[in-house]
Amino acid sequence: MEARAGQVIQVEFLTDTHRIIGNLLTGELRLTDLLNFGTLDDPIVLEEVSTTPIENPSAEPLVRDFAQINRDAIALGVPHEPPTTPQDRQRIRPFEYIEKAKYEVLVSVPPFAVNGYLHLAKQADVRTALATLKQTFVPLTGARAVYTPQPEIRWSSEVIIINRRRAQIFWPPRR
């Protein structure tokens, strides 16, 4: 699905202690691209926000008109937008699109464990790609996240974006 200028999507950010849901103006960018645009010093501003403690998801949410979130506080991001297809991405950014292969990974981003698929250029060596990856925020598809202190608290989404700077371990599968 092609993003439109001024497009607003609902997003969910998970920090060490809070689950924050709100609306974000993305313009023509995917959430991953928006998070990687600028610097970690540039905050993200959500509109129509509700926040609950991670360890108590049934708690009464704190609701506000807007909230400013420091990028480095974001452990995981979950875009609630229609996923784009490879054909959409090629049409939207024809000079940036390359065909990719997916690799299953398990990532520790305390206090979360996330497994899903990392997409890399088809010819890429996973070990080299992980060592040279420049983006701070990296999307995993077909992803599942678990809050490790309380494993019954889980998320599943077509895309979960991890903050690579906070990731402690990437476990690709054995060859």
C-alpha positions as CSV (number, residue, x, y, z in Angstrom):
1,M,0.0,0.0,0.0
2,E,1.4,3.4,-0.9
3,A,1.8,6.0,1.8
4,R,0.3,9.4,1.1
5,A,1.7,12.8,2.2
6,G,0.2,13.6,5.6
7,Q,-0.6,9.9,6.3
8,V,-1.2,9.2,10.0
9,I,-0.8,5.7,11.3
10,Q,-1.3,4.1,14.7
11,V,1.9,2.9,16.3
12,E,2.8,1.1,19.5
13,F,6.1,1.7,21.2
14,L,7.4,-0.5,24.0
15,T,10.0,0.9,26.4
16,D,11.5,-0.8,29.4
17,T,8.5,0.0,31.5
18,H,5.6,1.3,29.3
19,R,3.4,0.4,26.3
20,I,2.6,3.6,24.4
21,I,0.0,3.7,21.7
22,G,-0.7,6.7,19.6
23,N,-1.0,8.3,16.1
24,L,2.0,9.4,14.2
25,L,2.2,11.5,11.1
26,T,4.5,9.5,8.7
27,G,4.1,11.4,5.5
28,E,5.4,9.1,2.8
29,L,7.7,7.1,5.1
30,R,7.4,3.7,6.6
31,L,7.7,3.7,10.4
32,T,11.2,2.1,10.2
33,D,12.4,4.8,7.8
34,L,10.9,7.6,10.0
35,L,12.6,6.2,13.1
36,N,16.0,6.0,11.3
37,F,15.6,9.5,9.9
38,G,17.4,12.2,11.9
39,T,19.3,11.4,15.1
40,L,18.5,9.7,18.4
41,D,18.3,13.2,19.9
42,D,15.2,14.0,17.7
43,P,12.1,12.9,19.7
44,I,9.1,11.2,18.3
45,V,5.8,13.0,19.0
46,L,2.6,10.9,19.1
47,E,-0.9,12.3,19.1
48,E,-4.0,10.8,20.9
49,V,-1.8,8.7,23.2
50,S,-2.6,6.0,25.8
51,T,0.0,4.5,28.0
52,T,0.0,1.5,30.3
53,P,2.7,-0.2,32.4
54,I,4.2,-3.2,30.6
55,E,3.9,-5.4,33.6
56,N,0.2,-4.6,34.1
57,P,-1.5,-4.5,30.7
58,S,-5.0,-4.4,32.2
59,A,-4.3,-1.2,34.2
60,E,-6.3,1.9,33.4
61,P,-4.5,3.7,30.6
62,L,-3.1,7.2,31.0
63,V,-4.6,9.1,28.1
64,R,-3.1,12.4,26.8
65,D,-3.5,14.6,23.7
66,F,0.2,14.0,22.8
67,A,3.4,12.6,24.1
68,Q,7.1,13.1,23.2
69,I,9.2,9.9,23.3
70,N,12.9,9.8,23.1
71,R,14.1,7.5,20.4
72,D,16.7,5.8,22.5
73,A,14.0,4.8,25.1
74,I,12.1,2.8,22.4
75,A,13.0,-0.9,22.6
76,L,10.4,-2.1,20.1
77,G,8.0,-0.4,17.7
78,V,4.9,-2.0,16.2
79,P,3.3,-0.2,13.2
80,H,-0.4,-0.7,12.9
81,E,-0.5,0.0,9.2
82,P,-1.2,-2.2,6.2
83,P,2.1,-4.0,5.2
84,T,3.7,-3.1,2.0
85,T,4.4,-5.7,-0.7
86,P,7.8,-5.9,-2.5
87,Q,6.0,-4.6,-5.6
88,D,4.7,-1.5,-3.6
89,R,8.3,-0.8,-2.3
90,Q,9.8,-1.1,-5.7
91,R,7.2,1.3,-7.1
92,I,7.6,3.8,-4.3
93,R,11.4,3.8,-4.3
94,P,12.6,2.2,-7.5
95,F,16.2,3.2,-7.1
96,E,16.5,2.0,-3.5
97,Y,14.7,-1.4,-3.9
98,I,16.8,-4.5,-4.0
99,E,15.5,-8.1,-3.8
100,K,16.0,-9.7,-0.4
101,A,16.1,-13.0,1.3
102,K,14.7,-13.6,4.8
103,Y,16.7,-15.1,7.6
104,E,15.1,-16.2,10.9
105,V,16.6,-14.5,13.9
106,L,16.1,-14.4,17.7
107,V,17.0,-11.1,19.2
108,S,17.4,-10.1,22.9
109,V,16.3,-6.5,23.5
110,P,15.9,-6.5,27.2
111,P,13.4,-6.8,28.7
112,F,12.1,-8.4,25.5
113,A,13.0,-11.4,23.4
114,V,11.9,-11.1,19.7
115,N,11.9,-13.7,17.0
116,G,11.1,-13.1,13.3
117,Y,12.7,-12.7,9.9
118,L,15.4,-10.2,9.0
119,H,15.5,-9.3,5.4
120,L,18.9,-8.9,3.7
121,A,20.2,-8.6,0.2
122,K,20.0,-12.1,-1.4
123,Q,23.8,-12.4,-1.8
124,A,24.5,-11.1,1.8
125,D,26.4,-13.1,4.3
126,V,24.4,-12.9,7.6
127,R,27.4,-12.5,9.8
128,T,28.9,-9.7,7.7
129,A,25.5,-8.0,7.3
130,L,24.9,-7.9,11.1
131,A,28.4,-6.5,11.7
132,T,28.0,-3.7,9.1
133,L,24.3,-2.9,9.5
134,K,24.0,0.9,9.9
135,Q,20.3,1.4,10.8
136,T,19.4,1.8,14.4
137,F,15.9,0.6,13.9
138,V,15.6,-2.7,12.1
139,P,12.3,-4.4,11.1
140,L,11.6,-8.0,11.6
141,T,8.6,-9.6,9.8
142,G,6.4,-12.4,11.0
143,A,7.6,-11.3,14.4
144,R,6.7,-12.3,18.0
145,A,7.9,-10.5,21.1
146,V,7.8,-11.7,24.7
147,Y,8.2,-9.6,27.8
148,T,10.8,-11.9,29.5
149,P,10.0,-11.0,33.2
150,Q,6.4,-12.1,32.5
151,P,6.4,-14.5,29.5
152,E,2.6,-14.5,29.3
153,I,2.8,-10.9,28.0
154,R,3.3,-11.2,24.3
155,W,2.9,-9.4,21.0
156,S,2.6,-10.7,17.5
157,S,2.7,-8.6,14.4
158,E,3.5,-8.7,10.7
159,V,6.3,-6.2,11.6
160,I,8.1,-5.5,14.9
161,I,10.9,-2.9,14.7
162,I,13.8,-3.4,17.1
163,N,16.2,-0.8,18.4
164,R,19.5,-2.4,17.3
165,R,21.5,-0.2,19.7
166,R,19.6,-1.8,22.6
167,A,19.8,-5.3,21.2
168,Q,22.3,-7.4,23.2
169,I,22.3,-10.6,21.1
170,F,21.3,-11.6,17.5
171,W,21.0,-15.3,17.1
172,P,20.8,-16.4,13.5
173,P,20.0,-20.0,12.9
174,R,22.7,-22.6,12.4
175,R,23.7,-23.2,8.8
